[in-house]
Amino acid sequence: MKINKLIFGFIFWSALNSSLSANDSVTLKYTYRPDQTQVALLKGGQGRMYLPLAEVVKFYGIDLKFDAQTQRVLLSKSKNQIKLILFQPRFMALNPNESFETDPAVEIEGQLAVTPATAQDLLAAILGINSRFLSDQQVLIVGGVAAAELKDEIVAQEQTTITNPPAATPVPTSTATTEQVVNARGEEETPENLIVPPRREDKRGYHVDCIVIDPGHGGKDIGAKGYDNRYFEKQATLAIATKVVRLLREQPGLTVLMTRDRDYFVTLKGRTQYANKHKADLFVSVHCNSTPRSKAGSASGTEIWVYSPKRKNHYADFEASQENIGSDDFGILSDLSYQRYYQRSFSVAENVEEFINKRLGQHIRRVQQANFYVLGRVNMPSILIETAFISNPREEFKLEDVDWQDNMAKAIADGILSYRDIVEKIVDVNQAQ
């Protein structure tokens, strides 16, 4: 069984990477402007494909200076600057001043070259706006997810559902009913009797009716430790997640469930099975970030992650490995399933990010991608929110503050509802056509 999984994983991994070499160019474009161009790919060691850095940054209006003697590269756009050194897997972004792990820039055929993942990171950091590399389309795009992209993804899922209809299920009644809901450990939920609104009969077009909120860690799994080893990630995640659930349950017609509502241990597999069992329309996992003690005071801000089956960079690998501890039976999500939810997951992340920035003025470290178990194993759009760095004493103080928790929860809830409203508008327009 394990051999078969390894073979499947290798085949899938190869397919994803070969998709980049199948064509010899990548399209550069914006979400919000019609401009676009194509750049030829460069082939590096072990057949890995790279983008010519000078051509990429020129298209997006970024100045580049290269000192061949010191091997240093300086990218500038308005007041923003990025410094990097060839062959070193890190770049420094100024304003704010912080460094990021990434695949190193290299020199190929006399040209500065970066992987598509690194180009995505550099553009996001210097332009102050999310960027995405769509490997299946070989497109590097700057700007938020457009409504047309969401519509295409929703319609594609609808067509798949029509082609392969699910097994018949009882039609819900038209009145709300009290339903026993069990948590991810198989126990009956302890919050007040849940009045679960009936799921709307017409699920074609994807509506956001049921949301699962997942407080990370719990019980024997304490998660990351605060700076003085007194406050733990499992406490912060439960406090914030509980407030998010309370806010969302005020919305009529919305079912909101939790993978845990107390301090107990839940496996990663239990969390994802719970969301899938309840056929949730959105999965949001709440966590806290952490760095080594030597860097505790320098790392700050909120990161929001979406799923990617591909290796992205050393930092993404490390983050995923930290949250995937204890995972079992972790295969690779099929490319079809990954593509089915990617745009919607990214849109949720962007909406939540916007409200966190507005409400808290919290530094946003841009939407990132990694192979988190809980994101890769749910059959729905999903995000993982690293609310703040618990290893940073200043951010740990925020995480313990009730008012800050309230504001973070309100921002997360508002972002989720904003995403829901966008989806509903798209679906309404599509069904009217």
TORFIFI-222737 format. One record per residue (C-alpha): residue number from 1; residue in one letter; x, y, z. Coordinates in Angstrom, 3 decimals. Layout:
<atoms>
(atom NUM, 'A', (X, Y, Z))
...
</atoms>
This chain:
<atoms>
(atom 1, 'M', (0.000, 0.000, 0.000))
(atom 2, 'K', (2.767, 2.412, 0.932))
(atom 3, 'I', (4.641, 1.506, -2.258))
(atom 4, 'N', (1.580, 2.294, -4.359))
(atom 5, 'K', (1.231, 5.683, -2.617))
(atom 6, 'L', (4.888, 6.441, -3.242))
(atom 7, 'I', (4.532, 5.539, -6.909))
(atom 8, 'F', (1.378, 7.679, -7.229))
(atom 9, 'G', (3.086, 10.537, -5.414))
(atom 10, 'F', (6.087, 10.369, -7.739))
(atom 11, 'I', (3.901, 10.287, -10.852))
(atom 12, 'F', (1.802, 13.225, -9.639))
(atom 13, 'W', (4.853, 15.230, -8.588))
(atom 14, 'S', (6.464, 14.600, -11.954))
(atom 15, 'A', (3.296, 15.649, -13.767))
(atom 16, 'L', (3.154, 18.941, -11.887))
(atom 17, 'N', (6.776, 19.747, -12.613))
(atom 18, 'S', (6.666, 18.588, -16.223))
(atom 19, 'S', (3.694, 20.877, -16.865))
(atom 20, 'L', (6.113, 23.759, -16.509))
(atom 21, 'S', (8.568, 22.359, -19.035))
(atom 22, 'A', (5.904, 21.300, -21.511))
(atom 23, 'N', (5.817, 24.882, -22.774))
(atom 24, 'D', (8.824, 27.125, -23.173))
(atom 25, 'S', (7.231, 30.329, -21.859))
(atom 26, 'V', (5.215, 31.835, -19.007))
(atom 27, 'T', (2.624, 34.602, -19.350))
(atom 28, 'L', (2.989, 37.656, -17.099))
(atom 29, 'K', (-0.218, 39.561, -16.400))
(atom 30, 'Y', (-2.330, 41.548, -13.929))
(atom 31, 'T', (-5.791, 40.859, -12.542))
(atom 32, 'Y', (-6.814, 44.486, -12.836))
(atom 33, 'R', (-5.103, 45.547, -16.101))
(atom 34, 'P', (-5.205, 44.146, -19.644))
(atom 35, 'D', (-1.397, 44.295, -20.103))
(atom 36, 'Q', (0.361, 40.974, -20.509))
(atom 37, 'T', (3.486, 39.520, -22.073))
(atom 38, 'Q', (5.295, 36.223, -22.406))
(atom 39, 'V', (8.823, 35.402, -21.278))
(atom 40, 'A', (10.889, 32.417, -22.320))
(atom 41, 'L', (11.823, 29.898, -19.627))
(atom 42, 'L', (15.428, 29.093, -18.782))
(atom 43, 'K', (16.495, 25.552, -17.987))
(atom 44, 'G', (18.657, 25.106, -14.913))
(atom 45, 'G', (20.275, 22.143, -13.241))
(atom 46, 'Q', (18.309, 18.866, -12.985))
(atom 47, 'G', (15.922, 20.171, -15.613))
(atom 48, 'R', (14.432, 22.797, -13.281))
(atom 49, 'M', (12.759, 25.731, -15.033))
(atom 50, 'Y', (13.476, 29.392, -14.208))
(atom 51, 'L', (12.194, 32.813, -15.218))
(atom 52, 'P', (14.533, 35.597, -16.445))
(atom 53, 'L', (14.409, 38.020, -13.506))
(atom 54, 'A', (15.237, 41.162, -15.505))
(atom 55, 'E', (12.344, 40.603, -17.938))
(atom 56, 'V', (9.876, 39.809, -15.150))
(atom 57, 'V', (10.596, 42.888, -13.039))
(atom 58, 'K', (10.703, 45.157, -16.104))
(atom 59, 'F', (7.141, 44.157, -17.025))
(atom 60, 'Y', (5.898, 45.030, -13.526))
(atom 61, 'G', (7.716, 48.388, -13.466))
(atom 62, 'I', (10.442, 47.383, -11.002))
(atom 63, 'D', (14.025, 48.681, -11.301))
(atom 64, 'L', (16.877, 46.175, -11.064))
(atom 65, 'K', (20.525, 46.786, -10.226))
(atom 66, 'F', (23.114, 44.009, -10.147))
(atom 67, 'D', (26.641, 44.197, -8.753))
(atom 68, 'A', (28.527, 41.351, -10.441))
(atom 69, 'Q', (31.464, 41.674, -8.058))
(atom 70, 'T', (29.440, 41.221, -4.857))
(atom 71, 'Q', (26.701, 39.150, -6.555))
(atom 72, 'R', (24.108, 41.413, -4.952))
(atom 73, 'V', (20.775, 42.289, -6.560))
(atom 74, 'L', (18.700, 45.351, -5.631))
(atom 75, 'L', (15.066, 45.636, -6.754))
(atom 76, 'S', (13.285, 49.000, -6.304))
(atom 77, 'K', (9.710, 50.208, -6.746))
(atom 78, 'S', (8.764, 53.615, -5.285))
(atom 79, 'K', (9.889, 53.463, -1.640))
(atom 80, 'N', (10.047, 49.673, -1.522))
(atom 81, 'Q', (13.282, 47.767, -1.972))
(atom 82, 'I', (14.377, 44.155, -1.968))
(atom 83, 'K', (17.946, 42.955, -1.550))
(atom 84, 'L', (19.133, 39.467, -2.424))
(atom 85, 'I', (22.401, 37.681, -3.107))
(atom 86, 'L', (22.825, 35.113, -5.848))
(atom 87, 'F', (22.637, 31.494, -4.712))
(atom 88, 'Q', (21.446, 32.426, -1.200))
(atom 89, 'P', (17.939, 31.162, -0.246))
(atom 90, 'R', (16.739, 34.366, 1.394))
(atom 91, 'F', (15.843, 37.922, 0.443))
(atom 92, 'M', (15.522, 41.073, 2.513))
(atom 93, 'A', (12.500, 43.332, 2.026))
(atom 94, 'L', (12.721, 46.897, 3.286))
(atom 95, 'N', (9.610, 48.821, 4.434))
(atom 96, 'P', (8.958, 46.910, 6.612))
(atom 97, 'N', (12.390, 45.506, 7.223))
(atom 98, 'E', (12.218, 41.709, 7.249))
(atom 99, 'S', (13.704, 38.730, 5.469))
(atom 100, 'F', (11.998, 35.811, 3.757))
(atom 101, 'E', (13.146, 32.307, 2.880))
(atom 102, 'T', (12.909, 31.511, -0.819))
(atom 103, 'D', (14.490, 29.462, -3.564))
(atom 104, 'P', (17.770, 31.205, -4.433))
(atom 105, 'A', (18.288, 33.362, -7.502))
(atom 106, 'V', (20.871, 31.884, -9.877))
(atom 107, 'E', (22.662, 32.794, -13.092))
(atom 108, 'I', (21.780, 30.875, -16.269))
(atom 109, 'E', (23.256, 31.638, -19.667))
(atom 110, 'G', (24.431, 35.003, -18.384))
(atom 111, 'Q', (20.973, 35.966, -17.087))
(atom 112, 'L', (19.687, 36.374, -13.524))
(atom 113, 'A', (17.043, 33.713, -13.017))
(atom 114, 'V', (14.483, 32.771, -10.352))
(atom 115, 'T', (11.923, 30.020, -9.998))
(atom 116, 'P', (8.270, 30.976, -10.566))
(atom 117, 'A', (7.678, 30.538, -6.810))
(atom 118, 'T', (10.462, 32.995, -5.985))
(atom 119, 'A', (9.211, 35.465, -8.603))
(atom 120, 'Q', (5.790, 35.262, -6.962))
(atom 121, 'D', (7.278, 36.022, -3.527))
(atom 122, 'L', (9.439, 38.892, -4.767))
(atom 123, 'L', (6.551, 40.568, -6.593))
(atom 124, 'A', (4.217, 40.255, -3.611))
(atom 125, 'A', (6.787, 41.735, -1.238))
(atom 126, 'I', (7.850, 44.707, -3.366))
(atom 127, 'L', (4.455, 45.570, -4.899))
(atom 128, 'G', (2.549, 45.081, -1.641))
(atom 129, 'I', (-0.100, 43.006, -3.374))
(atom 130, 'N', (-0.683, 39.278, -3.667))
(atom 131, 'S', (0.666, 37.443, -6.667))
(atom 132, 'R', (0.046, 33.891, -7.829))
(atom 133, 'F', (1.745, 31.445, -10.127))
(atom 134, 'L', (-0.836, 29.217, -11.812))
(atom 135, 'S', (1.212, 26.182, -12.794))
(atom 136, 'D', (-1.531, 24.540, -14.839))
(atom 137, 'Q', (-1.849, 27.660, -17.014))
(atom 138, 'Q', (1.801, 28.755, -16.792))
(atom 139, 'V', (0.702, 32.235, -15.763))
(atom 140, 'L', (2.270, 34.582, -13.203))
(atom 141, 'I', (-0.449, 37.011, -12.151))
(atom 142, 'V', (-0.306, 40.075, -9.898))
(atom 143, 'G', (-3.472, 41.204, -8.126))
(atom 144, 'G', (-6.353, 39.718, -6.174))
(atom 145, 'V', (-8.526, 36.891, -7.415))
(atom 146, 'A', (-10.967, 38.302, -9.968))
(atom 147, 'A', (-14.683, 37.540, -9.919))
(atom 148, 'A', (-14.334, 35.918, -13.356))
(atom 149, 'E', (-11.773, 33.457, -11.938))
(atom 150, 'L', (-14.105, 32.529, -9.096))
(atom 151, 'K', (-17.001, 32.102, -11.500))
(atom 152, 'D', (-14.975, 29.826, -13.781))
(atom 153, 'E', (-13.957, 27.648, -10.835))
(atom 154, 'I', (-17.508, 27.456, -9.456))
(atom 155, 'V', (-18.976, 26.632, -12.861))
(atom 156, 'A', (-16.315, 23.962, -13.411))
(atom 157, 'Q', (-17.255, 22.299, -10.116))
(atom 158, 'E', (-20.948, 22.535, -10.981))
(atom 159, 'Q', (-20.359, 20.805, -14.317))
(atom 160, 'T', (-18.368, 18.074, -12.580))
(atom 161, 'T', (-21.233, 17.578, -10.122))
(atom 162, 'I', (-23.747, 17.307, -12.968))
(atom 163, 'T', (-21.538, 14.800, -14.805))
(atom 164, 'N', (-20.914, 12.754, -11.636))
(atom 165, 'P', (-23.942, 13.399, -9.391))
(atom 166, 'P', (-23.584, 12.391, -5.725))
(atom 167, 'A', (-25.687, 9.618, -4.249))
(atom 168, 'A', (-29.239, 10.633, -3.412))
(atom 169, 'T', (-29.708, 12.084, 0.068))
(atom 170, 'P', (-32.917, 12.938, 1.955))
(atom 171, 'V', (-34.228, 16.398, 1.102))
(atom 172, 'P', (-34.153, 18.644, 4.200))
(atom 173, 'T', (-37.367, 20.036, 5.524))
(atom 174, 'S', (-38.186, 23.699, 5.104))
(atom 175, 'T', (-38.007, 24.460, 8.813))
(atom 176, 'A', (-34.931, 24.545, 11.011))
(atom 177, 'T', (-34.389, 21.448, 13.146))
(atom 178, 'T', (-32.350, 20.624, 16.220))
(atom 179, 'E', (-29.605, 18.250, 15.147))
(atom 180, 'Q', (-27.095, 16.358, 17.223))
(atom 181, 'V', (-23.650, 17.458, 16.054))
(atom 182, 'V', (-20.544, 15.577, 17.092))
(atom 183, 'N', (-17.071, 17.024, 17.328))
(atom 184, 'A', (-13.938, 15.674, 15.689))
(atom 185, 'R', (-13.475, 13.188, 18.556))
(atom 186, 'G', (-16.921, 11.731, 17.949))
(atom 187, 'E', (-18.454, 13.360, 21.039))
(atom 188, 'E', (-21.640, 15.386, 21.070))
(atom 189, 'E', (-20.943, 19.114, 20.806))
(atom 190, 'T', (-21.180, 20.885, 24.145))
(atom 191, 'P', (-22.191, 24.423, 23.075))
(atom 192, 'E', (-25.853, 25.398, 23.396))
(atom 193, 'N', (-28.220, 23.160, 21.441))
(atom 194, 'L', (-27.302, 23.831, 17.870))
(atom 195, 'I', (-30.223, 24.857, 15.702))
(atom 196, 'V', (-28.912, 23.730, 12.352))
(atom 197, 'P', (-30.652, 25.511, 9.463))
(atom 198, 'P', (-31.633, 23.220, 6.613))
(atom 199, 'R', (-29.158, 23.133, 3.759))
(atom 200, 'R', (-30.712, 24.777, 0.745))
(atom 201, 'E', (-32.051, 22.267, -1.738))
(atom 202, 'D', (-30.268, 23.752, -4.736))
(atom 203, 'K', (-26.565, 23.312, -3.999))
(atom 204, 'R', (-25.577, 23.797, -7.608))
(atom 205, 'G', (-23.292, 26.753, -8.047))
(atom 206, 'Y', (-21.646, 26.391, -4.619))
(atom 207, 'H', (-23.133, 28.370, -1.744))
(atom 208, 'V', (-21.484, 29.070, 1.617))
(atom 209, 'D', (-23.985, 27.518, 4.030))
(atom 210, 'C', (-21.763, 25.484, 6.368))
(atom 211, 'I', (-18.408, 26.590, 7.795))
(atom 212, 'V', (-16.027, 24.572, 9.960))
(atom 213, 'I', (-13.684, 26.538, 12.241))
(atom 214, 'D', (-10.659, 24.565, 13.394))
(atom 215, 'P', (-8.773, 25.768, 16.510))
(atom 216, 'G', (-5.266, 24.382, 16.019))
(atom 217, 'H', (-3.646, 21.941, 18.456))
(atom 218, 'G', (-5.218, 21.092, 21.850))
(atom 219, 'G', (-4.778, 18.712, 24.791))
(atom 220, 'K', (-1.369, 17.056, 24.803))
(atom 221, 'D', (-0.505, 18.965, 21.621))
(atom 222, 'I', (0.227, 22.426, 23.029))
(atom 223, 'G', (1.522, 23.873, 19.753))
(atom 224, 'A', (4.086, 26.658, 19.836))
(atom 225, 'K', (5.188, 28.129, 23.173))
(atom 226, 'G', (5.167, 31.780, 24.157))
(atom 227, 'Y', (8.436, 33.588, 24.753))
(atom 228, 'D', (8.517, 32.684, 28.463))
(atom 229, 'N', (6.972, 29.202, 28.000))
(atom 230, 'R', (3.884, 30.264, 29.960))
(atom 231, 'Y', (1.255, 30.753, 27.230))
(atom 232, 'F', (0.649, 28.178, 24.511))
(atom 233, 'E', (-0.668, 28.212, 20.974))
(atom 234, 'K', (-3.517, 25.828, 21.837))
(atom 235, 'Q', (-4.926, 28.437, 24.264))
(atom 236, 'A', (-4.800, 31.344, 21.808))
(atom 237, 'T', (-6.294, 29.388, 18.929))
(atom 238, 'L', (-9.253, 28.165, 20.981))
(atom 239, 'A', (-9.941, 31.642, 22.387))
(atom 240, 'I', (-9.931, 33.316, 18.962))
(atom 241, 'A', (-11.755, 30.505, 17.145))
(atom 242, 'T', (-14.533, 30.420, 19.743))
(atom 243, 'K', (-15.134, 34.141, 19.237))
(atom 244, 'V', (-15.184, 33.697, 15.439))
(atom 245, 'V', (-17.798, 30.949, 15.756))
(atom 246, 'R', (-19.947, 33.042, 18.080))
(atom 247, 'L', (-19.939, 35.941, 15.587))
(atom 248, 'L', (-20.706, 33.765, 12.581))
(atom 249, 'R', (-23.558, 31.978, 14.359))
(atom 250, 'E', (-25.335, 35.329, 14.587))
(atom 251, 'Q', (-25.828, 35.141, 10.828))
(atom 252, 'P', (-29.207, 33.645, 9.827))
(atom 253, 'G', (-29.043, 30.574, 7.634))
(atom 254, 'L', (-25.407, 29.799, 8.415))
(atom 255, 'T', (-24.261, 26.559, 10.060))
(atom 256, 'V', (-20.964, 27.004, 11.932))
(atom 257, 'L', (-19.178, 24.039, 13.514))
(atom 258, 'M', (-15.936, 23.577, 15.499))
(atom 259, 'T', (-13.475, 20.706, 15.389))
(atom 260, 'R', (-12.922, 21.201, 19.128))
(atom 261, 'D', (-14.634, 23.470, 21.644))
(atom 262, 'R', (-12.460, 22.645, 24.652))
(atom 263, 'D', (-8.865, 21.767, 25.481))
(atom 264, 'Y', (-8.546, 18.251, 24.117))
(atom 265, 'F', (-6.427, 16.538, 21.492))
(atom 266, 'V', (-7.762, 15.988, 17.982))
(atom 267, 'T', (-5.760, 14.311, 15.242))
(atom 268, 'L', (-5.224, 16.123, 11.968))
(atom 269, 'K', (-7.086, 13.321, 10.231))
(atom 270, 'G', (-9.994, 13.728, 12.675))
(atom 271, 'R', (-10.258, 17.428, 11.841))
(atom 272, 'T', (-10.429, 16.872, 8.101))
(atom 273, 'Q', (-12.808, 13.920, 8.330))
(atom 274, 'Y', (-15.126, 16.019, 10.494))
(atom 275, 'A', (-15.276, 18.794, 7.898))
(atom 276, 'N', (-15.798, 16.327, 5.057))
(atom 277, 'K', (-18.464, 14.396, 6.967))
(atom 278, 'H', (-20.528, 17.561, 7.421))
(atom 279, 'K', (-19.993, 18.535, 3.769))
(atom 280, 'A', (-18.753, 21.966, 4.801))
(atom 281, 'D', (-18.444, 24.713, 2.218))
(atom 282, 'L', (-15.438, 26.337, 3.886))
(atom 283, 'F', (-12.724, 25.224, 6.327))
(atom 284, 'V', (-10.759, 27.785, 8.373))
(atom 285, 'S', (-7.924, 26.631, 10.632))
(atom 286, 'V', (-6.662, 29.073, 13.293))
(atom 287, 'H', (-3.031, 28.975, 14.461))
(atom 288, 'C', (-0.165, 31.094, 15.842))
(atom 289, 'N', (3.236, 31.485, 14.249))
(atom 290, 'S', (6.616, 30.951, 15.885))
(atom 291, 'T', (10.309, 31.452, 15.171))
(atom 292, 'P', (13.499, 30.373, 16.982))
(atom 293, 'R', (14.198, 32.310, 20.179))
(atom 294, 'S', (17.149, 34.070, 18.548))
(atom 295, 'K', (14.745, 35.699, 16.052))
(atom 296, 'A', (11.772, 36.046, 18.389))
(atom 297, 'G', (11.752, 39.829, 18.485))
(atom 298, 'S', (12.111, 40.396, 14.742))
(atom 299, 'A', (9.317, 38.244, 13.295))
(atom 300, 'S', (5.815, 39.671, 13.498))
(atom 301, 'G', (2.527, 39.831, 11.641))
(atom 302, 'T', (-0.188, 37.618, 10.235))
(atom 303, 'E', (0.282, 34.984, 7.536))
(atom 304, 'I', (-2.539, 33.239, 5.718))
(atom 305, 'W', (-1.837, 30.000, 3.889))
(atom 306, 'V', (-3.606, 28.129, 1.109))
(atom 307, 'Y', (-2.853, 24.609, -0.042))
(atom 308, 'S', (-0.275, 23.714, -2.660))
(atom 309, 'P', (0.801, 20.133, -3.391))
(atom 310, 'K', (4.145, 21.299, -4.748))
(atom 311, 'R', (7.286, 22.088, -2.820))
(atom 312, 'K', (7.515, 25.882, -2.780))
(atom 313, 'N', (10.535, 26.963, -0.714))
(atom 314, 'H', (12.375, 26.063, 2.463))
(atom 315, 'Y', (10.228, 28.334, 4.627))
(atom 316, 'A', (6.941, 26.890, 3.341))
(atom 317, 'D', (8.303, 23.381, 3.856))
(atom 318, 'F', (9.278, 24.222, 7.445))
(atom 319, 'E', (5.903, 25.793, 8.262))
(atom 320, 'A', (4.024, 22.812, 6.858))
(atom 321, 'S', (6.269, 20.335, 8.685))
(atom 322, 'Q', (5.587, 22.105, 11.997))
(atom 323, 'E', (1.815, 21.938, 11.579))
(atom 324, 'N', (1.838, 18.436, 10.021))
(atom 325, 'I', (3.474, 16.808, 13.061))
(atom 326, 'G', (1.492, 13.711, 13.945))
(atom 327, 'S', (-0.189, 13.429, 10.563))
(atom 328, 'D', (-0.836, 9.947, 9.303))
(atom 329, 'D', (-1.641, 8.591, 5.866))
(atom 330, 'F', (-0.605, 11.849, 4.188))
(atom 331, 'G', (-0.776, 11.239, 0.471))
(atom 332, 'I', (-0.692, 13.913, -2.204))
(atom 333, 'L', (-3.974, 15.573, -3.090))
(atom 334, 'S', (-4.979, 14.943, -6.693))
(atom 335, 'D', (-4.313, 17.747, -9.135))
(atom 336, 'L', (-8.022, 17.849, -10.003))
(atom 337, 'S', (-9.055, 18.433, -6.387))
(atom 338, 'Y', (-6.303, 21.012, -5.840))
(atom 339, 'Q', (-7.345, 23.027, -8.876))
(atom 340, 'R', (-11.024, 22.728, -7.932))
(atom 341, 'Y', (-10.652, 24.884, -4.811))
(atom 342, 'Y', (-7.521, 26.982, -5.398))
(atom 343, 'Q', (-9.080, 30.286, -6.548))
(atom 344, 'R', (-11.773, 30.246, -3.860))
(atom 345, 'S', (-9.262, 29.446, -1.135))
(atom 346, 'F', (-7.066, 32.315, -2.294))
(atom 347, 'S', (-10.102, 34.628, -2.375))
(atom 348, 'V', (-11.047, 33.727, 1.217))
(atom 349, 'A', (-7.458, 34.419, 2.275))
(atom 350, 'E', (-7.438, 37.818, 0.574))
(atom 351, 'N', (-10.750, 38.873, 2.126))
(atom 352, 'V', (-9.678, 37.829, 5.636))
(atom 353, 'E', (-6.308, 39.493, 5.122))
(atom 354, 'E', (-7.998, 42.764, 4.108))
(atom 355, 'F', (-10.147, 42.927, 7.242))
(atom 356, 'I', (-7.267, 42.001, 9.557))
(atom 357, 'N', (-5.263, 44.839, 8.088))
(atom 358, 'K', (-8.181, 47.277, 8.397))
(atom 359, 'R', (-9.299, 46.348, 11.893))
(atom 360, 'L', (-5.976, 45.672, 13.609))
(atom 361, 'G', (-3.422, 47.462, 11.456))
(atom 362, 'Q', (-1.610, 44.160, 11.742))
(atom 363, 'H', (1.384, 43.654, 9.465))
(atom 364, 'I', (0.381, 41.204, 6.719))
(atom 365, 'R', (3.065, 38.837, 5.454))
(atom 366, 'R', (1.086, 38.078, 2.222))
(atom 367, 'V', (-0.829, 34.943, 1.244))
(atom 368, 'Q', (1.444, 31.928, 1.005))
(atom 369, 'Q', (1.157, 28.336, -0.169))
(atom 370, 'A', (2.297, 25.042, 1.343))
(atom 371, 'N', (1.205, 21.430, 1.688))
(atom 372, 'F', (-0.556, 21.621, 5.061))
(atom 373, 'Y', (-2.298, 18.353, 5.888))
(atom 374, 'V', (-5.537, 19.965, 7.087))
(atom 375, 'L', (-5.804, 22.031, 3.900))
(atom 376, 'G', (-4.901, 19.206, 1.534))
(atom 377, 'R', (-7.352, 16.699, 2.990))
(atom 378, 'V', (-10.600, 18.702, 3.016))
(atom 379, 'N', (-12.986, 18.640, 0.066))
(atom 380, 'M', (-13.747, 22.358, 0.098))
(atom 381, 'P', (-12.031, 25.771, -0.087))
(atom 382, 'S', (-9.753, 26.156, 2.928))
(atom 383, 'I', (-7.246, 28.480, 4.594))
(atom 384, 'L', (-4.913, 28.374, 7.583))
(atom 385, 'I', (-4.409, 31.619, 9.522))
(atom 386, 'E', (-1.211, 32.209, 11.517))
(atom 387, 'T', (-2.711, 35.047, 13.568))
(atom 388, 'A', (0.514, 36.370, 15.138))
(atom 389, 'F', (3.959, 35.252, 16.341))
(atom 390, 'I', (3.523, 33.798, 19.817))
(atom 391, 'S', (7.333, 33.584, 20.080))
(atom 392, 'N', (7.560, 37.391, 19.871))
(atom 393, 'P', (6.943, 38.887, 23.371))
(atom 394, 'R', (5.042, 41.869, 21.910))
(atom 395, 'E', (2.807, 39.647, 19.807))
(atom 396, 'E', (2.324, 37.153, 22.634))
(atom 397, 'F', (0.944, 40.035, 24.701))
(atom 398, 'K', (-1.563, 40.737, 21.912))
(atom 399, 'L', (-2.618, 37.092, 21.718))
(atom 400, 'E', (-3.401, 37.060, 25.449))
(atom 401, 'D', (-5.323, 40.356, 25.318))
(atom 402, 'V', (-9.102, 39.812, 25.221))
(atom 403, 'D', (-9.752, 42.988, 23.240))
(atom 404, 'W', (-7.158, 42.041, 20.630))
(atom 405, 'Q', (-8.675, 38.563, 20.399))
(atom 406, 'D', (-12.098, 40.172, 19.854))
(atom 407, 'N', (-10.748, 42.354, 17.052))
(atom 408, 'M', (-8.935, 39.467, 15.375))
(atom 409, 'A', (-12.047, 37.296, 15.582))
(atom 410, 'K', (-14.207, 40.086, 14.163))
(atom 411, 'A', (-11.757, 40.605, 11.294))
(atom 412, 'I', (-11.713, 36.880, 10.474))
(atom 413, 'A', (-15.514, 36.663, 10.629))
(atom 414, 'D', (-15.938, 39.793, 8.488))
(atom 415, 'G', (-13.506, 38.403, 5.910))
(atom 416, 'I', (-15.395, 35.122, 5.740))
(atom 417, 'L', (-18.747, 36.910, 5.333))
(atom 418, 'S', (-17.289, 39.204, 2.670))
(atom 419, 'Y', (-16.140, 36.143, 0.736))
(atom 420, 'R', (-19.583, 34.551, 1.160))
(atom 421, 'D', (-21.278, 37.676, -0.218))
(atom 422, 'I', (-18.978, 37.707, -3.259))
(atom 423, 'V', (-19.740, 34.058, -3.975))
(atom 424, 'E', (-23.488, 34.518, -3.551))
(atom 425, 'K', (-23.465, 37.432, -5.990))
(atom 426, 'I', (-21.550, 35.399, -8.564))
(atom 427, 'V', (-23.876, 32.425, -8.196))
(atom 428, 'D', (-27.016, 34.585, -8.389))
(atom 429, 'V', (-25.807, 36.252, -11.582))
(atom 430, 'N', (-24.772, 32.929, -13.095))
(atom 431, 'Q', (-28.118, 31.284, -12.346))
(atom 432, 'A', (-30.009, 34.270, -13.766))
(atom 433, 'Q', (-28.232, 33.903, -17.104))
</atoms>
